Amino acid sequence: MLPPLPRLSDYDISPHNGFLPAEVPLEILPAPYYKPWETVARNLQSLILSKRLRQIVDALPILSTDLLLTEPEWRRAYSLLGFIAHAYIWGGATPSDTVPPSVSIPFLQTCQHLELPAVATYAGVVLWNWRPLFTGEAIDSLDNLSTLMTFTGSLDESWFYLVSTAIEATAGPIIPMMVEAIGAARCKDSATVTECLRSFAERLDDLGALLERMYESCDPHVFYHRIRPFLAGSKNMASAGLPNGVMFDDNTGTQPYVQFSGGSNAQSSVIQFFDIVLGVEHRPTGEKRADSSDSEGPVPAPTHNFIVEMRKYMPGPHRRFLEHMESIANIREYVAGNRKNRALVIAFDAALAMLRALRDKHIQMVSRYIIVKSRESRSNSRSLSPKQAAGQVMNIANALHRGDSRKLRGTGGTALISFLKQARDETGEPAIDAWARRLLNNGPAAFNDGVARLGKMNEHLDGEVEIVGLAGTWSVDDSEGGICHW
């Protein structure tokens, strides 16, 4: 017996907003009891600049979570405490490896309720950190969104979060549509599946246009040196001053040090949803596909440790929704079994092409926001005399990518260019039409069956990506890292 189709309401998913909450997130907790948290969050930038944040947080009372009565209140508390915790850790001359009980105790309780780790996740900084400028207008437009909290108070940081918020809102209607497509495939309703796939491809193109708007108001220098450090987690951060990770002091003396990835777009459920419904399989970086590309069976659950790991940073209901979707995904199998239906096959392959194009754009963004800025930092460091270098104060933003491997790391704590490029290439593998597979598949400068394998625009046949932009021309090599783990 086939598993039932999911009811979105069972997984805290809105048919219009998707993984964003159906209701606007709270701008303030209604109980005056929580005013100390709200006051710190409202003055976060000033407290960081005046170097008073840790002093003020240390003096906060330990507040109970008993007055958090609704899910929006729990989410607001989680976002508040996540911002305060990260500001406490990264907001001083050197990072702090201990978060005081005034934050730790309620934060750990809030995390337990929402099934999230004790770190500022994508949910806390994006999904639950926005408000519409005008309630009568749509929230899938960047022209009608504002953030509730930031670390720096900068337009750049708000814009960085809001681009993701707008992408989530725009992607929202795709979720019920593709669940409908799965149901239609069960009924052998090719016309509905085809129409859903066409709409999916069009909406993915819209998401790519939104992603490219990041360049409008988020400056790479500001992101790399001012915003990125606050988003860092405690995993793989020895070179930044956290060799053991972070300890959340709960006054028991038994709490161990923990290491979590920082807030990252890889923690967005919507991209993994896209992969699941289209049958995209991701493998550990560097691992080749072993099975036949013509397989008509369902694609197995992801084995890539990073992708599976990122699900732990998603709200519990969203994580379970993805698991449910894996048990019912059938579209790739259905299309493969109806290859003679050209409209159906073309619509499916078009959706894959648009998802791959979205990943292309993200790789270019990683290059501009991380790789170029990191090279500038290294170049500036090399230009210093030994005396100047010895006297230079450590900058946490530079420390984030220092280490024996010399690999840059995203805020999640891992090097990503190899992963991003492989994820992009894997997106084309489920293509049904032989011509589409060849077009979407990268490979060496060789011919297979008399057909050349084509790379993406501005990508050499050896896989190296050349980017041409305002900062000049540069290449993406596999030793570099990611912007924030999209």
Secondary structure, DSSP 4 states (H G I P E B T S, - for coil): -PPPPPPGGGGT-BTTTBTS-SSPPPSS-SSGGGHHHHHHHHTHHHHHHTT-HHHHHHTS----STT--SHHHHHHHHHHHHHHHHHHHHSSSS--SEE-HHHHHHHHHHHHHHT--SS--HIIIIITSEEESSTTS-SSSGGGEEES--SS--HHHHHHHHHHHHHHHHHTTHHHHHHHHHHHHHTT-HHHHHHHHHHHHHHHHHHHHHHHTHHHH--HHHIIIIIHHHH--STT-GGGT-SS-EEE--SSS-PPEE----S-GGG-HHHHHHHHHHT----STTPPP-S-TT--SPPPPP--HHHHHHHTTS-HHHHHHHHHHHHH--HHHHHHTTTT-HHHHHHHHHHHHHHHHHHHHHHHHHIIIIIHHHHHHHHHHHTS-HHHHHHSPP-HHHHTT-STT-----TTSS--HHHHHHHHHHHTTT--SHHHHHHH----S-EETTEEPP--TTB-TTS-EEEEETTEEEEE-TT---SS--
